Amino acid sequence: MGKTAMKTAGVLAAAIAALAGAAQAQTVPVETGVNGGSAVSLHLHPFLTPEEVSTLRLVASNDQALSLFVTSRTGHAALAVSPDEGFVRDGSAVPSAVALGDLPDAEAARTAALAACDGARKAQTPCVVVLEVAPSQ
């Protein structure tokens, strides 16, 4: 295979992976609710273990648990984790799981949490958002 064909194959593979990732992101079930006046969305990615889902549901529904991750409810917040590293291992949050808050909008919260998680992860797979919090209106 020539260099041009290899480059084309590489670009095509990257495009297919990106489309597959976008399609997967669109099919992830989302649970929504209200916690302490904040709107909370939990993204149930298939890589999450039963323990992680239980912990995230507790965070999403319990005001005290949510306050451990989101200390202020004046802005938007997001929690991002690495699909390869997960959220909870051996009873503790993994170092690459990052929650950031007090951001001006949902997109800023997602972008900041993903960037921080991607910077902390050791695995190859990019981080995804598993929890989003919008301030009370």
Contacts in CASP RR format, 6 or more apart in sequence:
PFRMAT RR
TARGET T0000
AUTHOR 0000-0000-0000
METHOD contacts of the structure
MODEL  1
MGKTAMKTAGVLAAAIAALAGAAQAQTVPVETGVNGGSAVSLHLHPFLTP
EEVSTLRLVASNDQALSLFVTSRTGHAALAVSPDEGFVRDGSAVPSAVAL
GDLPDAEAARTAALAACDGARKAQTPCVVVLEVAPSQ
1 9 0 8 1.000
25 128 0 8 1.000
28 43 0 8 1.000
28 44 0 8 1.000
28 45 0 8 1.000
28 46 0 8 1.000
29 43 0 8 1.000
29 44 0 8 1.000
30 41 0 8 1.000
30 42 0 8 1.000
30 43 0 8 1.000
30 44 0 8 1.000
31 41 0 8 1.000
31 42 0 8 1.000
31 44 0 8 1.000
31 57 0 8 1.000
31 60 0 8 1.000
32 39 0 8 1.000
32 40 0 8 1.000
32 41 0 8 1.000
32 42 0 8 1.000
33 39 0 8 1.000
33 40 0 8 1.000
33 41 0 8 1.000
33 60 0 8 1.000
33 61 0 8 1.000
34 40 0 8 1.000
35 60 0 8 1.000
35 61 0 8 1.000
35 62 0 8 1.000
35 63 0 8 1.000
35 66 0 8 1.000
35 133 0 8 1.000
36 63 0 8 1.000
36 66 0 8 1.000
36 73 0 8 1.000
36 136 0 8 1.000
37 73 0 8 1.000
37 136 0 8 1.000
38 66 0 8 1.000
38 70 0 8 1.000
38 73 0 8 1.000
38 133 0 8 1.000
38 134 0 8 1.000
38 135 0 8 1.000
38 136 0 8 1.000
39 133 0 8 1.000
39 134 0 8 1.000
39 136 0 8 1.000
40 60 0 8 1.000
40 61 0 8 1.000
40 66 0 8 1.000
40 131 0 8 1.000
40 132 0 8 1.000
40 133 0 8 1.000
40 134 0 8 1.000
41 131 0 8 1.000
41 132 0 8 1.000
41 133 0 8 1.000
41 134 0 8 1.000
42 56 0 8 1.000
42 57 0 8 1.000
42 60 0 8 1.000
42 130 0 8 1.000
42 131 0 8 1.000
43 128 0 8 1.000
43 129 0 8 1.000
43 130 0 8 1.000
43 131 0 8 1.000
43 132 0 8 1.000
44 53 0 8 1.000
45 83 0 8 1.000
45 128 0 8 1.000
45 130 0 8 1.000
47 83 0 8 1.000
47 84 0 8 1.000
47 86 0 8 1.000
48 56 0 8 1.000
48 86 0 8 1.000
48 87 0 8 1.000
48 130 0 8 1.000
49 86 0 8 1.000
49 88 0 8 1.000
51 88 0 8 1.000
51 91 0 8 1.000
52 86 0 8 1.000
52 87 0 8 1.000
52 88 0 8 1.000
55 87 0 8 1.000
55 88 0 8 1.000
56 79 0 8 1.000
56 87 0 8 1.000
56 130 0 8 1.000
56 131 0 8 1.000
58 65 0 8 1.000
59 65 0 8 1.000
59 66 0 8 1.000
59 68 0 8 1.000
59 69 0 8 1.000
59 79 0 8 1.000
59 131 0 8 1.000
60 66 0 8 1.000
60 131 0 8 1.000
66 133 0 8 1.000
69 77 0 8 1.000
69 79 0 8 1.000
69 99 0 8 1.000
69 131 0 8 1.000
70 77 0 8 1.000
70 99 0 8 1.000
70 101 0 8 1.000
70 133 0 8 1.000
72 101 0 8 1.000
72 102 0 8 1.000
73 133 0 8 1.000
73 135 0 8 1.000
73 136 0 8 1.000
74 102 0 8 1.000
74 135 0 8 1.000
75 101 0 8 1.000
75 102 0 8 1.000
75 103 0 8 1.000
75 104 0 8 1.000
75 109 0 8 1.000
75 134 0 8 1.000
75 135 0 8 1.000
76 101 0 8 1.000
76 103 0 8 1.000
76 104 0 8 1.000
76 105 0 8 1.000
76 106 0 8 1.000
76 108 0 8 1.000
76 109 0 8 1.000
76 132 0 8 1.000
76 133 0 8 1.000
76 134 0 8 1.000
76 135 0 8 1.000
77 99 0 8 1.000
77 100 0 8 1.000
77 101 0 8 1.000
77 102 0 8 1.000
77 103 0 8 1.000
77 109 0 8 1.000
77 113 0 8 1.000
77 132 0 8 1.000
77 133 0 8 1.000
78 99 0 8 1.000
78 100 0 8 1.000
78 101 0 8 1.000
78 103 0 8 1.000
78 106 0 8 1.000
78 109 0 8 1.000
78 110 0 8 1.000
78 112 0 8 1.000
78 113 0 8 1.000
78 114 0 8 1.000
78 129 0 8 1.000
78 131 0 8 1.000
78 132 0 8 1.000
78 133 0 8 1.000
79 87 0 8 1.000
79 97 0 8 1.000
79 98 0 8 1.000
79 99 0 8 1.000
79 113 0 8 1.000
79 129 0 8 1.000
79 130 0 8 1.000
79 131 0 8 1.000
79 132 0 8 1.000
80 97 0 8 1.000
80 98 0 8 1.000
80 99 0 8 1.000
80 110 0 8 1.000
80 113 0 8 1.000
80 114 0 8 1.000
80 116 0 8 1.000
80 117 0 8 1.000
80 118 0 8 1.000
80 127 0 8 1.000
80 128 0 8 1.000
80 129 0 8 1.000
80 130 0 8 1.000
81 87 0 8 1.000
81 94 0 8 1.000
81 96 0 8 1.000
81 97 0 8 1.000
81 98 0 8 1.000
81 117 0 8 1.000
81 127 0 8 1.000
81 128 0 8 1.000
81 130 0 8 1.000
82 94 0 8 1.000
82 96 0 8 1.000
82 97 0 8 1.000
82 117 0 8 1.000
82 121 0 8 1.000
82 122 0 8 1.000
82 123 0 8 1.000
82 125 0 8 1.000
82 126 0 8 1.000
82 127 0 8 1.000
83 123 0 8 1.000
83 125 0 8 1.000
83 127 0 8 1.000
83 128 0 8 1.000
84 121 0 8 1.000
84 123 0 8 1.000
84 124 0 8 1.000
84 125 0 8 1.000
85 94 0 8 1.000
85 96 0 8 1.000
85 97 0 8 1.000
85 121 0 8 1.000
85 122 0 8 1.000
85 123 0 8 1.000
86 94 0 8 1.000
86 96 0 8 1.000
86 97 0 8 1.000
87 93 0 8 1.000
87 94 0 8 1.000
87 97 0 8 1.000
87 130 0 8 1.000
88 94 0 8 1.000
88 97 0 8 1.000
95 120 0 8 1.000
96 117 0 8 1.000
96 119 0 8 1.000
96 120 0 8 1.000
96 121 0 8 1.000
96 122 0 8 1.000
96 123 0 8 1.000
96 127 0 8 1.000
97 117 0 8 1.000
98 113 0 8 1.000
98 116 0 8 1.000
98 117 0 8 1.000
98 120 0 8 1.000
98 127 0 8 1.000
99 113 0 8 1.000
99 131 0 8 1.000
100 109 0 8 1.000
100 112 0 8 1.000
100 113 0 8 1.000
100 116 0 8 1.000
101 109 0 8 1.000
101 112 0 8 1.000
101 133 0 8 1.000
103 109 0 8 1.000
103 112 0 8 1.000
106 132 0 8 1.000
106 134 0 8 1.000
109 132 0 8 1.000
109 133 0 8 1.000
110 129 0 8 1.000
110 132 0 8 1.000
113 127 0 8 1.000
113 129 0 8 1.000
114 126 0 8 1.000
114 127 0 8 1.000
114 128 0 8 1.000
114 129 0 8 1.000
117 127 0 8 1.000
118 126 0 8 1.000
118 127 0 8 1.000
121 127 0 8 1.000
END
